[in-house]
């Protein structure tokens, strides 16, 4: 287990190409995104998997798979972090017509669809391009989901 000290996005010709990481145990290198949790942040306690890698040119290196440490003691040690309550299948009550009768999961699905509509609209309007679409979709969806989680934590 280690603490994620630095998480830096790498780009090539303006496009996302991965992440460079630094851990508190002095290991650093490239993160293997397929073997890592999404939405990692600097300061997270992570379980590290070292993945040997050989490039086409024959150069060997180590990639790092990072998974959040699920230990409850870590949540207790970080009082600024509040665990999101488990999603409920109980419909939401309230006065907003788009929320009445919808579960948290329903709201997150609706948010993901809205995010995709927003991203596609930006592409059609020439504000971005198709190769950027997957990352923009992930970012927009995650922002909306974080806001939904904040509402249910009572912070919004």
C-alpha positions in Angstrom: 0.0 0.0 0.0 1.2 3.5 -0.8 -0.1 7.1 -0.9 -0.5 8.7 -4.3 1.6 11.9 -4.0 1.3 13.1 -7.6 -1.0 12.3 -10.5 -0.2 14.2 -13.7 -2.1 13.8 -17.0 0.1 13.2 -20.0 -0.9 14.4 -23.4 0.4 13.9 -26.9 -0.6 16.4 -29.6 -3.3 17.7 -27.3 -4.8 14.3 -26.6 -4.9 12.4 -23.4 -2.2 9.7 -23.4 -2.1 8.5 -19.8 -1.0 9.5 -16.3 2.4 9.8 -14.7 2.4 9.0 -11.0 4.6 9.5 -7.9 4.0 7.4 -4.8 5.2 8.2 -1.3 7.5 5.2 -1.3 9.6 6.8 -4.0 8.2 4.8 -6.9 7.2 6.7 -10.0 6.3 6.0 -13.5 3.3 5.5 -15.8 -0.1 4.3 -14.5 -1.7 1.4 -16.3 -5.2 2.8 -16.7 -6.8 -0.6 -17.5 -5.6 -1.9 -14.1 -6.4 1.2 -12.1 -9.5 2.7 -10.5 -11.0 5.7 -12.1 -11.1 9.1 -10.4 -8.0 8.7 -8.3 -6.8 11.8 -6.6 -3.5 12.9 -5.0 -3.5 11.9 -1.4 -5.4 8.6 -2.0 -4.2 5.5 -0.2 -3.8 2.9 -3.0 -2.9 -0.7 -3.4 -0.1 -0.9 -6.1 0.4 -3.6 -8.6 3.6 -3.5 -10.6 3.2 -4.6 -14.2 6.3 -5.4 -16.3 6.2 -3.8 -19.7 8.3 -4.1 -22.8 8.0 -1.6 -25.6 8.1 -2.4 -29.3 11.7 -1.2 -29.3 12.6 -3.7 -26.6 12.9 -1.2 -23.7 11.6 -2.7 -20.4 9.9 -0.7 -17.7 7.3 -1.0 -15.0 3.7 0.3 -15.2 1.6 0.7 -12.0 -1.9 -0.4 -11.4 -3.5 1.6 -8.6 -6.6 0.6 -6.7 -8.1 2.5 -3.9 -7.5 0.9 -0.5 -11.0 -0.2 0.7 -9.9 -0.2 4.3 -12.5 1.4 6.6 -9.7 2.6 8.9 -8.5 4.9 6.1 -12.0 6.5 5.9 -11.8 7.1 9.7 -8.3 8.6 9.4 -9.5 11.1 6.8 -12.4 13.0 8.4 -12.6 15.4 5.5 -13.8 12.5 3.3 -17.4 11.4 3.8 -18.5 8.1 2.5 -21.3 8.3 0.0 -24.3 6.4 1.3 -25.1 3.2 -0.7 -27.5 4.0 -3.5 -31.1 3.4 -2.5 -33.8 1.9 -4.6 -36.2 4.0 -2.7 -37.7 6.7 -5.0 -36.8 10.3 -4.1 -39.5 12.5 -2.8 -39.5 16.3 -3.3 -41.0 19.0 -5.4 -38.7 19.0 -8.4 -40.6 17.2 -11.2 -37.5 15.6 -12.7 -36.6 14.0 -9.3 -39.9 12.8 -8.0 -40.2 9.0 -8.0 -36.6 8.5 -9.3 -33.9 6.5 -7.5 -30.3 7.7 -7.2 -29.4 5.2 -9.9 -32.1 6.6 -12.2 -30.8 10.1 -11.6 -27.3 9.1 -12.4 -28.4 7.4 -15.7 -30.3 10.5 -16.6 -27.2 12.6 -15.8 -25.0 10.4 -18.0 -27.4 10.7 -20.9 -27.5 14.5 -20.4 -23.7 14.6 -20.4 -23.5 12.7 -23.6 -26.1 15.0 -25.2 -24.0 18.0 -24.1 -20.7 16.5 -25.5 -22.3 15.5 -28.8 -23.8 19.0 -29.1 -20.3 20.5 -28.5 -18.9 18.3 -31.3 -21.7 19.2 -33.7 -21.1 22.9 -32.9 -17.4 22.5 -33.7 -16.4 23.3 -30.1 -14.5 19.9 -29.8 -13.8 16.9 -31.9 -14.7 13.2 -31.9 -11.4 11.8 -30.6 -11.9 13.9 -27.4 -15.4 12.6 -26.9 -14.8 9.6 -24.6 -12.7 11.6 -22.1 -15.1 14.6 -22.2 -18.0 12.2 -21.6 -16.3 10.6 -18.6 -15.4 13.9 -17.1 -18.9 15.4 -17.6 -20.6 12.3 -16.3 -18.3 12.2 -13.2 -18.9 15.8 -12.4 -22.7 15.3 -12.5 -22.5 12.1 -10.5 -20.3 13.9 -7.9 -22.9 16.6 -7.6 -25.7 14.0 -7.1 -23.6 12.3 -4.4 -23.0 15.7 -2.7 -26.8 16.3 -2.6 -27.3 13.0 -0.8 -24.5 13.8 1.6 -26.4 17.0 2.5 -23.6 19.3 1.3 -25.3 21.0 -1.6 
